């Protein structure tokens, strides 16, 4: 079972993400973002990148995390597939992410995501686990 679901949102798209802990929550959110962007079954994990970020709180950290992955995707043409959260505290995250450079004719782009928004952002502990809601601008 995937740790996320895609939710409809007027003119945009959103995700609702679940994790047993914060690391799994942030990992599933990243996977959901790239599942929206492309067919992950076509993506290898031959490129490795380190990512270290900070935010004022968990909601901002989630937006900054997904925004950084989207920025790397757009500027370096990398499709990410695997996400290893090394350290995660209330205001900082350190991860290693894996993917490959986009190749025309090999990779299928499903949707172009323009931005991660703060609209209705939510990161909360619930029923012994964690839940997040994120809306993307298309």
C-alpha positions in Angstrom: 0.0 0.0 0.0 1.2 3.5 -0.9 1.6 6.0 1.9 -0.3 8.7 0.0 -3.3 9.4 -2.1 -3.9 12.0 -4.8 -6.8 14.4 -3.9 -8.7 16.7 -6.3 -8.4 20.4 -5.8 -9.8 23.1 -8.0 -7.3 23.9 -10.9 -4.5 22.3 -8.8 -3.7 18.8 -7.4 -3.1 17.8 -3.9 -1.8 14.8 -1.9 -2.7 13.4 1.5 0.3 11.6 2.9 0.6 9.1 5.8 3.7 7.9 7.7 4.3 6.0 10.9 6.9 8.6 11.7 8.1 12.0 10.3 10.8 10.4 8.1 8.3 8.1 6.4 5.9 11.0 6.0 8.4 13.2 4.2 9.6 10.3 2.1 6.1 9.4 1.0 5.3 13.1 0.2 8.4 13.2 -2.1 7.3 9.9 -3.8 3.8 11.2 -4.3 5.1 14.4 -5.9 7.2 12.5 -8.5 4.4 10.0 -9.0 2.3 13.0 -10.1 5.1 14.2 -12.4 6.1 10.9 -14.1 5.8 7.1 -14.3 8.2 6.1 -11.5 8.5 2.6 -13.0 10.5 4.1 -15.9 13.0 5.9 -13.6 16.3 4.4 -12.4 18.2 5.6 -9.2 21.6 6.1 -10.8 22.1 9.7 -9.6 22.6 10.5 -5.9 22.1 14.0 -4.4 22.4 15.2 -0.8 19.7 17.6 0.4 19.9 19.6 3.6 17.1 22.1 4.5 15.6 24.1 7.3 12.2 25.5 8.0 10.5 27.4 10.8 8.1 24.5 11.5 7.0 21.2 10.0 4.6 22.7 7.6 7.2 25.1 6.2 9.8 22.3 6.2 7.4 20.1 4.1 7.0 22.9 1.5 10.7 23.7 1.4 11.5 19.9 1.0 9.1 19.4 -1.9 10.0 22.8 -3.4 13.7 21.9 -3.4 13.1 18.6 -5.1 10.9 20.3 -7.7 13.7 23.0 -8.2 16.3 20.2 -8.7 13.9 18.5 -11.1 13.4 21.7 -13.2 17.0 23.0 -13.2 18.9 19.8 -13.5 16.2 17.8 -15.3 16.3 15.0 -12.8 13.4 12.6 -12.0 13.7 11.4 -8.5 12.5 7.9 -7.4 14.0 7.1 -4.0 14.2 9.2 -0.9 16.2 8.4 2.2 15.6 10.8 5.1 18.8 10.7 7.2 17.8 13.2 9.9 14.6 15.0 10.6 13.8 17.4 13.4 11.2 20.1 13.8 13.1 22.6 11.8 15.7 20.7 9.7 16.0 17.8 7.3 18.9 15.9 5.8 18.3 13.4 3.0 19.9 11.6 0.1 17.7 11.4 -3.0 18.1 9.1 -6.0 16.9 9.4 -9.6 18.1 9.9 -13.1 18.3 12.6 -15.7 15.1 13.0 -17.9 15.4 11.3 -21.3 13.0 12.2 -24.0 11.4 9.1 -25.5 12.2 7.0 -22.4 10.4 8.8 -19.6 6.7 9.7 -19.6 5.9 13.1 -18.1 2.3 13.0 -16.7 1.9 16.4 -15.2 4.0 19.6 -15.0 4.0 20.8 -11.4 4.8 24.5 -11.2 5.0 25.0 -7.4 4.4 23.7 -3.9 1.9 25.9 -2.1 1.2 26.8 1.5 -2.5 26.7 0.7 -4.2 24.3 3.2 -0.8 22.9 4.2 -1.0 20.5 7.1 1.5 18.3 9.0 0.1 16.7 12.1 0.4 13.8 14.4 -2.8 11.6 14.3 -3.8 8.2 15.5 -0.3 7.1 16.4 1.2 8.3 13.1 1.6 11.4 10.9 -0.6 12.9 8.2 0.1 15.7 5.8 -1.8 17.6 3.2 -0.1 19.5 0.4 -1.5 21.3 -2.6 0.6 21.8 -5.8 0.1 24.5 -8.4 -0.2 23.1 -11.9 
